[in-house]
Amino acid sequence: TLLAILLLATPSVAQNFTWNGWFGPPESPPLWSGSWPSEGNNYTNGWGNIWHYSDDPTNQFPESDSWVLIPAGMDVVVGGQYQPLCGDLTIEPGATVSLPFSQLSIFGPNLNNNGLIHATRYTATYGTIDLNGDLDISGNGEINLGDGRFTSWATERAVTVGSGQLIHGAGGFGWEPYGNYHGIALTNNGVIRATNATSSFSIFATNATNNNLLESTGEATLILYGNWDNSAGEIIAKDESEVWLGSFPDHPCQLDGGILRTTGSGEILPKSY
């Protein structure tokens, strides 16, 4: 039995989509792949839309100004070679959005995450959350970057991390492609934690504010760049981990106030690769 699909739309307003799982033909490749092997047939995709595989194979996550809801318990793997995109994104408790090697483009302004977003790396390709606008992250969820990326090709996107969010792993938060610094204007009210012993977690910030906790654990390394108001926050290096206050001449880490603390053999030091 096909799961129910909720579609609320008007001709002049972007549609609201509720994802209820993929039920294309059994021979179909993963969601958002480029084509289906059968010809001459229309199939119902997980959004409840009908489209011909050769006419509209792309961007089925689905429009830059669409509100997307991933219901509780649903596991969505964003595969294929095309870039999914959405406006607001809501992930309910127990739901998972996995980005093994694709780029989910969020136009925002709201990400209500009570589930799990998991980005990782497939060979040389990184799973990426790409910001195309300012973003307010609310809810009591988790973003596991693995060694993926949380990036923006524009400078100074404003990202507010809510008090119930845990962002952890490795990879990059912000971006410095080809030497061009794309710092995120980050306000952290949650917990951001480096946890990967083999890959560092770099935060490229522009006029950032830490109101809660930035930390490294185990043998991981957290690297901070840019200007930080840490007057209401805490930065901790635990276990055998390190926090590097990035020392690049163009974008050094400059901290204002707050608590810097180490436990175990943790260390906080000015250092860059």
Salt bridges, closest charged atoms under 4 A:
GLU142 OE2 - HIS168 NE2 2.60
ASP147 OD2 - ARG121 NE 3.52
GLU215 OE2 - ARG193 NE 2.36
GLU215 OE1 - LYS238 NZ 3.06
GLU234 OE2 - ARG261 NE 2.73
